[in-house]
Amino acid sequence: MVTSYDVRIKATDGGGLSGKCTLLLQVVDVNDNPPQVTMSALTSPIPENSPEIVVAVFSVSDPDSGNNGKTISSIQEDLPFLLKPSVKNFYTLVTERALDREARAEYNITLTVTDMGTPRLKTGHNITVQISDV
């Protein structure tokens, strides 16, 4: 993305006199792109009674610059899953503890990614995870 332009201006009048100046135009990024989620891996079903299983691996991107391109990722708080940052802009979704299929056979998880721009833009990505019986 081009952040500035350097424009040289020369004006000449009818009598042959001229003048020069340089105009510096700075381009300000507007927050016009919502964050994007790219799923790299998804495991479903996952076996019950197995703690800390990696359920999903995904990356987050936002082509805007500055705070407009910085993102925060989250999931619902009432689920037995943790969202862990990995390498730059990558996250893993893991089970927080061993799950019990007899208590619950399926989870619907919403990944929410919000940028830090003004206005804040957000993207939701839904994942359905089945629990297999052991």
TIRO-2110 file (N, C-alpha, C; in Angstrom, 1 decimal):
// TIRO-2110
0.8, -1.2, 0.0, N, 1, A
0.0, 0.0, 0.0, CA, 1, A
0.9, 1.2, 0.0, C, 1, A
0.6, 2.2, -0.8, N, 2, A
1.3, 3.4, -0.9, CA, 2, A
0.8, 4.3, 0.2, C, 2, A
1.7, 4.8, 1.0, N, 3, A
1.3, 5.7, 2.2, CA, 3, A
1.5, 7.2, 1.9, C, 3, A
2.2, 7.5, 0.9, N, 4, A
2.3, 9.0, 0.5, CA, 4, A
2.7, 9.1, -0.9, C, 4, A
2.4, 10.3, -1.5, N, 5, A
2.8, 10.7, -2.8, CA, 5, A
3.6, 12.0, -2.7, C, 5, A
4.7, 12.1, -3.5, N, 6, A
5.5, 13.3, -3.6, CA, 6, A
5.3, 13.9, -5.0, C, 6, A
4.5, 15.0, -5.0, N, 7, A
4.1, 15.6, -6.3, CA, 7, A
4.9, 16.9, -6.5, C, 7, A
5.7, 17.0, -7.6, N, 8, A
6.4, 18.2, -7.9, CA, 8, A
5.6, 19.0, -8.9, C, 8, A
5.4, 20.3, -8.5, N, 9, A
4.5, 21.2, -9.3, CA, 9, A
5.4, 22.4, -9.8, C, 9, A
5.2, 22.7, -11.1, N, 10, A
5.9, 23.8, -11.7, CA, 10, A
4.8, 24.6, -12.5, C, 10, A
4.7, 25.9, -12.2, N, 11, A
3.8, 26.8, -12.9, CA, 11, A
4.5, 27.9, -13.6, C, 11, A
4.1, 28.2, -14.8, N, 12, A
4.7, 29.3, -15.6, CA, 12, A
3.6, 30.2, -16.0, C, 12, A
3.8, 31.5, -15.8, N, 13, A
2.8, 32.5, -16.3, CA, 13, A
3.1, 32.9, -17.7, C, 13, A
2.2, 33.7, -18.3, N, 14, A
2.3, 34.1, -19.7, CA, 14, A
3.6, 35.0, -19.9, C, 14, A
4.1, 35.6, -18.9, N, 15, A
5.3, 36.4, -19.1, CA, 15, A
6.6, 35.7, -19.0, C, 15, A
6.6, 34.4, -18.7, N, 16, A
7.8, 33.6, -18.7, CA, 16, A
8.3, 33.3, -17.2, C, 16, A
7.7, 33.9, -16.2, N, 17, A
8.1, 33.7, -14.9, CA, 17, A
7.5, 32.3, -14.4, C, 17, A
8.3, 31.6, -13.6, N, 18, A
7.8, 30.3, -13.1, CA, 18, A
8.1, 30.1, -11.6, C, 18, A
7.5, 29.2, -11.1, N, 19, A
7.7, 28.8, -9.7, CA, 19, A
7.6, 27.3, -9.5, C, 19, A
8.2, 26.8, -8.5, N, 20, A
8.2, 25.3, -8.3, CA, 20, A
7.8, 25.1, -6.8, C, 20, A
7.2, 24.0, -6.6, N, 21, A
6.9, 23.6, -5.2, CA, 21, A
6.7, 22.0, -5.2, C, 21, A
6.8, 21.5, -4.0, N, 22, A
6.6, 20.1, -3.9, CA, 22, A
5.4, 19.9, -2.9, C, 22, A
4.5, 19.1, -3.3, N, 23, A
3.3, 18.8, -2.6, CA, 23, A
3.4, 17.3, -2.0, C, 23, A
3.3, 17.2, -0.7, N, 24, A
3.4, 15.8, -0.1, CA, 24, A
2.0, 15.5, 0.3, C, 24, A
1.5, 14.4, -0.4, N, 25, A
0.1, 13.9, -0.1, CA, 25, A
0.3, 12.6, 0.8, C, 25, A
-0.3, 12.6, 2.0, N, 26, A
-0.2, 11.4, 2.8, CA, 26, A
-1.6, 10.7, 2.7, C, 26, A
-1.5, 9.4, 2.5, N, 27, A
-2.7, 8.6, 2.4, CA, 27, A
-3.0, 8.0, 3.7, C, 27, A
-4.2, 8.2, 4.2, N, 28, A
-4.6, 7.6, 5.5, CA, 28, A
-5.5, 6.4, 5.3, C, 28, A
-5.1, 5.3, 5.9, N, 29, A
-5.9, 4.0, 5.7, CA, 29, A
-7.2, 4.1, 6.5, C, 29, A
-8.3, 3.7, 5.8, N, 30, A
-9.6, 3.7, 6.5, CA, 30, A
-9.8, 2.2, 6.8, C, 30, A
-10.6, 1.9, 7.8, N, 31, A
-10.9, 0.6, 8.2, CA, 31, A
-12.0, 0.0, 7.4, C, 31, A
-11.7, -0.4, 6.2, N, 32, A
-12.7, -0.9, 5.2, CA, 32, A
-12.6, -2.4, 4.9, C, 32, A
-11.8, -3.1, 5.6, N, 33, A
-11.7, -4.6, 5.4, CA, 33, A
-11.9, -5.3, 6.8, C, 33, A
-12.9, -6.2, 6.8, N, 34, A
-13.1, -7.0, 8.0, CA, 34, A
-12.0, -8.0, 8.1, C, 34, A
-11.8, -8.5, 9.3, N, 35, A
-10.8, -9.6, 9.5, CA, 35, A
-11.2, -10.9, 8.7, C, 35, A
-10.3, -11.7, 8.4, N, 36, A
-10.6, -12.9, 7.7, CA, 36, A
-10.0, -14.1, 8.5, C, 36, A
-10.8, -15.2, 8.5, N, 37, A
-10.4, -16.4, 9.2, CA, 37, A
-10.1, -17.5, 8.1, C, 37, A
-8.9, -18.1, 8.2, N, 38, A
-8.6, -19.2, 7.3, CA, 38, A
-8.4, -20.5, 8.2, C, 38, A
-9.2, -21.4, 8.0, N, 39, A
-9.1, -22.7, 8.8, CA, 39, A
-8.1, -23.6, 8.1, C, 39, A
-7.1, -24.0, 8.9, N, 40, A
-6.0, -24.8, 8.4, CA, 40, A
-6.3, -26.3, 8.7, C, 40, A
-6.9, -26.6, 9.8, N, 41, A
-7.1, -28.0, 10.2, CA, 41, A
-8.3, -28.0, 11.2, C, 41, A
-9.2, -29.0, 11.0, N, 42, A
-10.3, -29.2, 11.9, CA, 42, A
-10.5, -30.7, 12.2, C, 42, A
-10.5, -31.0, 13.4, N, 43, A
-10.7, -32.4, 13.8, CA, 43, A
-12.1, -32.6, 14.4, C, 43, A
-12.9, -33.4, 13.8, N, 44, A
-14.2, -33.7, 14.3, CA, 44, A
-14.7, -35.0, 13.7, C, 44, A
-15.1, -36.0, 14.4, N, 45, A
-15.3, -35.9, 15.9, CA, 45, A
-14.0, -36.0, 16.6, C, 45, A
-14.0, -35.6, 17.9, N, 46, A
-12.9, -35.8, 18.8, CA, 46, A
-13.3, -36.8, 19.9, C, 46, A
-12.4, -37.7, 20.3, N, 47, A
-12.8, -38.7, 21.3, CA, 47, A
-13.0, -38.1, 22.7, C, 47, A
-14.0, -38.6, 23.4, N, 48, A
-14.3, -38.2, 24.8, CA, 48, A
-13.1, -38.7, 25.6, C, 48, A
-13.1, -38.2, 26.8, N, 49, A
-12.1, -38.6, 27.8, CA, 49, A
-10.6, -38.3, 27.4, C, 49, A
-10.4, -37.3, 26.5, N, 50, A
-9.1, -37.0, 26.1, CA, 50, A
-8.9, -35.5, 26.3, C, 50, A
-8.1, -35.1, 27.3, N, 51, A
-7.9, -33.6, 27.6, CA, 51, A
-6.9, -33.1, 26.6, C, 51, A
-7.0, -31.8, 26.4, N, 52, A
-6.0, -31.0, 25.5, CA, 52, A
-5.8, -31.6, 24.1, C, 52, A
-6.9, -31.9, 23.5, N, 53, A
-6.9, -32.4, 22.1, CA, 53, A
-7.0, -31.1, 21.2, C, 53, A
-6.2, -31.0, 20.2, N, 54, A
-6.3, -29.9, 19.2, CA, 54, A
-7.5, -30.2, 18.3, C, 54, A
-8.4, -29.2, 18.4, N, 55, A
-9.6, -29.3, 17.6, CA, 55, A
-9.5, -28.6, 16.3, C, 55, A
-8.9, -27.4, 16.3, N, 56, A
-8.7, -26.6, 15.1, CA, 56, A
-7.5, -25.8, 15.1, C, 56, A
-7.0, -25.5, 13.9, N, 57, A
-5.9, -24.6, 13.7, CA, 57, A
-6.3, -23.6, 12.7, C, 57, A
-6.2, -22.3, 12.9, N, 58, A
-6.6, -21.3, 12.0, CA, 58, A
-5.7, -20.1, 12.0, C, 58, A
-5.8, -19.3, 11.0, N, 59, A
-5.0, -18.1, 10.9, CA, 59, A
-6.0, -16.9, 10.8, C, 59, A
-5.6, -15.7, 11.2, N, 60, A
-6.4, -14.5, 11.1, CA, 60, A
-5.6, -13.5, 10.3, C, 60, A
-6.2, -12.8, 9.4, N, 61, A
-5.6, -11.7, 8.7, CA, 61, A
-6.5, -10.5, 8.5, C, 61, A
-6.0, -9.4, 8.3, N, 62, A
-6.7, -8.2, 8.0, CA, 62, A
-5.8, -7.3, 7.2, C, 62, A
-6.2, -7.0, 5.9, N, 63, A
-5.3, -6.3, 5.0, CA, 63, A
-5.1, -4.8, 5.4, C, 63, A
-5.9, -4.3, 6.3, N, 64, A
-5.8, -2.9, 6.7, CA, 64, A
-4.4, -2.7, 7.5, C, 64, A
-4.0, -1.4, 7.6, N, 65, A
-2.7, -1.2, 8.3, CA, 65, A
-3.0, -0.6, 9.7, C, 65, A
-1.9, -0.5, 10.5, N, 66, A
-2.0, 0.0, 11.8, CA, 66, A
-3.0, -0.7, 12.7, C, 66, A
-3.7, 0.1, 13.6, N, 67, A
-4.7, -0.6, 14.4, CA, 67, A
-5.8, -1.1, 13.6, C, 67, A
-6.1, -0.6, 12.4, N, 68, A
-7.1, -1.1, 11.6, CA, 68, A
-6.9, -2.6, 11.2, C, 68, A
-5.6, -3.0, 11.2, N, 69, A
-5.3, -4.4, 10.8, CA, 69, A
-4.9, -5.3, 12.0, C, 69, A
-4.9, -4.7, 13.2, N, 70, A
-4.6, -5.6, 14.4, CA, 70, A
-5.9, -6.2, 14.8, C, 70, A
-5.8, -7.5, 15.3, N, 71, A
-7.1, -8.2, 15.6, CA, 71, A
-7.0, -8.9, 16.9, C, 71, A
-8.2, -9.2, 17.5, N, 72, A
-8.4, -10.0, 18.7, CA, 72, A
-9.3, -11.1, 18.4, C, 72, A
-8.9, -12.3, 18.8, N, 73, A
-9.8, -13.5, 18.5, CA, 73, A
-10.3, -14.0, 19.8, C, 73, A
-11.6, -14.5, 19.8, N, 74, A
-12.2, -15.0, 21.0, CA, 74, A
-13.2, -16.1, 20.6, C, 74, A
-13.6, -16.9, 21.7, N, 75, A
-14.7, -17.8, 21.6, CA, 75, A
-15.6, -17.6, 22.8, C, 75, A
-16.8, -18.2, 22.8, N, 76, A
-17.7, -18.1, 23.9, CA, 76, A
-17.0, -18.6, 25.2, C, 76, A
-17.3, -18.0, 26.3, N, 77, A
-16.7, -18.3, 27.6, CA, 77, A
-17.3, -19.5, 28.2, C, 77, A
-18.4, -19.9, 27.9, N, 78, A
-19.1, -21.0, 28.6, CA, 78, A
-18.8, -22.4, 28.0, C, 78, A
-17.8, -22.5, 27.2, N, 79, A
-17.5, -23.8, 26.6, CA, 79, A
-16.2, -24.4, 27.1, C, 79, A
-16.0, -25.7, 27.1, N, 80, A
-14.8, -26.4, 27.6, CA, 80, A
-13.7, -26.4, 26.6, C, 80, A
-13.4, -25.3, 25.9, N, 81, A
-12.4, -25.1, 24.9, CA, 81, A
-11.6, -23.9, 25.2, C, 81, A
-10.3, -23.9, 24.8, N, 82, A
-9.4, -22.8, 25.0, CA, 82, A
-8.9, -22.4, 23.6, C, 82, A
-8.7, -21.1, 23.4, N, 83, A
-8.1, -20.5, 22.2, CA, 83, A
-6.7, -20.1, 22.6, C, 83, A
-5.7, -20.7, 21.9, N, 84, A
-4.3, -20.4, 22.3, CA, 84, A
-3.6, -19.8, 21.1, C, 84, A
-3.0, -18.6, 21.3, N, 85, A
-2.2, -18.1, 20.2, CA, 85, A
-1.0, -19.0, 19.9, C, 85, A
-0.6, -19.1, 18.7, N, 86, A
0.5, -19.9, 18.3, CA, 86, A
1.5, -19.0, 17.7, C, 86, A
2.0, -19.3, 16.5, N, 87, A
3.0, -18.4, 15.8, CA, 87, A
2.1, -17.2, 15.3, C, 87, A
2.8, -16.2, 14.8, N, 88, A
2.1, -15.0, 14.4, CA, 88, A
0.8, -15.2, 13.6, C, 88, A
-0.2, -14.7, 14.1, N, 89, A
-1.6, -14.7, 13.5, CA, 89, A
-2.2, -16.1, 13.4, C, 89, A
-1.6, -17.1, 14.0, N, 90, A
-2.2, -18.5, 14.0, CA, 90, A
-2.6, -18.8, 15.5, C, 90, A
-3.7, -19.6, 15.5, N, 91, A
-4.3, -20.0, 16.8, CA, 91, A
-4.6, -21.4, 16.8, C, 91, A
-4.6, -22.1, 17.9, N, 92, A
-5.1, -23.4, 18.1, CA, 92, A
-6.3, -23.4, 19.0, C, 92, A
-7.3, -24.2, 18.7, N, 93, A
-8.4, -24.4, 19.6, CA, 93, A
-8.3, -25.8, 20.2, C, 93, A
-8.2, -25.9, 21.5, N, 94, A
-8.0, -27.1, 22.2, CA, 94, A
-9.1, -27.4, 23.2, C, 94, A
-9.3, -28.7, 23.6, N, 95, A
-10.2, -29.0, 24.6, CA, 95, A
-9.5, -28.6, 26.0, C, 95, A
-10.3, -28.0, 26.8, N, 96, A
-9.8, -27.6, 28.1, CA, 96, A
-9.7, -28.7, 29.1, C, 96, A
-10.5, -29.7, 28.9, N, 97, A
-10.5, -30.9, 29.8, CA, 97, A
-11.1, -32.1, 29.0, C, 97, A
-11.1, -33.2, 29.6, N, 98, A
-11.7, -34.4, 29.0, CA, 98, A
-13.2, -34.1, 28.9, C, 98, A
-13.8, -34.5, 27.8, N, 99, A
-15.2, -34.3, 27.5, CA, 99, A
-16.0, -35.6, 27.7, C, 99, A
-17.3, -35.5, 28.0, N, 100, A
-18.1, -36.7, 28.2, CA, 100, A
-19.2, -36.7, 27.1, C, 100, A
-19.1, -37.7, 26.2, N, 101, A
-20.1, -37.7, 25.1, CA, 101, A
-21.5, -38.0, 25.6, C, 101, A
-21.7, -38.7, 26.7, N, 102, A
-23.0, -39.0, 27.3, CA, 102, A
-23.6, -37.7, 27.8, C, 102, A
-22.8, -36.8, 28.3, N, 103, A
-23.4, -35.5, 28.7, CA, 103, A
-23.7, -34.5, 27.6, C, 103, A
-22.8, -34.5, 26.6, N, 104, A
-23.0, -33.6, 25.4, CA, 104, A
-22.3, -34.2, 24.2, C, 104, A
-23.0, -34.4, 23.1, N, 105, A
-22.4, -35.1, 21.9, CA, 105, A
-21.9, -34.1, 20.9, C, 105, A
-22.2, -32.8, 21.0, N, 106, A
-21.9, -31.8, 20.0, CA, 106, A
-21.7, -30.4, 20.6, C, 106, A
-20.8, -29.7, 20.1, N, 107, A
-20.6, -28.3, 20.5, CA, 107, A
-20.6, -27.4, 19.2, C, 107, A
-21.2, -26.3, 19.3, N, 108, A
-21.2, -25.3, 18.3, CA, 108, A
-20.4, -24.1, 18.8, C, 108, A
-19.2, -23.9, 18.2, N, 109, A
-18.3, -22.9, 18.7, CA, 109, A
-18.2, -21.7, 17.6, C, 109, A
-18.3, -20.5, 18.1, N, 110, A
-18.2, -19.4, 17.2, CA, 110, A
-16.9, -18.7, 17.5, C, 110, A
-16.0, -18.6, 16.5, N, 111, A
-14.8, -17.9, 16.6, CA, 111, A
-15.2, -16.4, 16.2, C, 111, A
-14.8, -15.5, 17.0, N, 112, A
-15.1, -14.1, 16.7, CA, 112, A
-13.8, -13.4, 16.6, C, 112, A
-13.6, -12.7, 15.5, N, 113, A
-12.3, -11.9, 15.3, CA, 113, A
-12.7, -10.5, 15.0, C, 113, A
-12.2, -9.6, 15.9, N, 114, A
-12.5, -8.2, 15.8, CA, 114, A
-11.2, -7.4, 15.6, C, 114, A
-11.3, -6.4, 14.7, N, 115, A
-10.1, -5.6, 14.5, CA, 115, A
-10.1, -4.4, 15.5, C, 115, A
-9.0, -3.7, 15.6, N, 116, A
-8.9, -2.6, 16.5, CA, 116, A
-9.2, -1.2, 15.8, C, 116, A
-9.7, -1.2, 14.6, N, 117, A
-9.9, 0.0, 13.9, CA, 117, A
-11.2, 0.8, 14.4, C, 117, A
-11.4, 1.9, 13.7, N, 118, A
-12.6, 2.7, 14.0, CA, 118, A
-13.3, 2.9, 12.6, C, 118, A
-14.6, 2.4, 12.5, N, 119, A
-15.3, 1.6, 13.5, CA, 119, A
-14.7, 0.2, 13.5, C, 119, A
-14.9, -0.5, 14.6, N, 120, A
-14.4, -1.9, 14.7, CA, 120, A
-15.2, -2.8, 13.8, C, 120, A
-14.5, -3.6, 13.1, N, 121, A
-15.2, -4.6, 12.2, CA, 121, A
-14.9, -6.0, 12.8, C, 121, A
-15.9, -6.9, 12.6, N, 122, A
-15.7, -8.2, 13.2, CA, 122, A
-16.2, -9.3, 12.2, C, 122, A
-15.6, -10.5, 12.3, N, 123, A
-16.0, -11.6, 11.5, CA, 123, A
-16.3, -12.8, 12.5, C, 123, A
-17.3, -13.5, 12.2, N, 124, A
-17.6, -14.7, 12.9, CA, 124, A
-17.4, -16.0, 12.1, C, 124, A
-16.9, -17.0, 12.7, N, 125, A
-16.7, -18.3, 11.9, CA, 125, A
-17.2, -19.4, 12.9, C, 125, A
-18.2, -20.2, 12.4, N, 126, A
-18.8, -21.2, 13.2, CA, 126, A
-18.2, -22.6, 12.9, C, 126, A
-17.9, -23.3, 14.0, N, 127, A
-17.4, -24.6, 14.0, CA, 127, A
-18.3, -25.6, 14.8, C, 127, A
-18.6, -26.7, 14.2, N, 128, A
-19.4, -27.7, 14.9, CA, 128, A
-18.4, -28.9, 15.2, C, 128, A
-18.3, -29.2, 16.5, N, 129, A
-17.4, -30.3, 16.9, CA, 129, A
-18.3, -31.4, 17.5, C, 129, A
-18.1, -32.6, 16.9, N, 130, A
-18.8, -33.8, 17.4, CA, 130, A
-17.9, -34.5, 18.4, C, 130, A
-18.5, -35.1, 19.4, N, 131, A
-17.7, -35.9, 20.4, CA, 131, A
-18.0, -37.4, 20.1, C, 131, A
-16.9, -38.2, 20.0, N, 132, A
-17.1, -39.6, 19.7, CA, 132, A
-17.1, -40.4, 21.0, C, 132, A
-17.8, -41.5, 21.0, N, 133, A
-17.9, -42.4, 22.2, CA, 133, A
-16.6, -43.2, 22.3, C, 133, A
-16.2, -43.4, 23.5, N, 134, A
-15.0, -44.3, 23.7, CA, 134, A
-15.5, -45.4, 24.6, C, 134, A
END
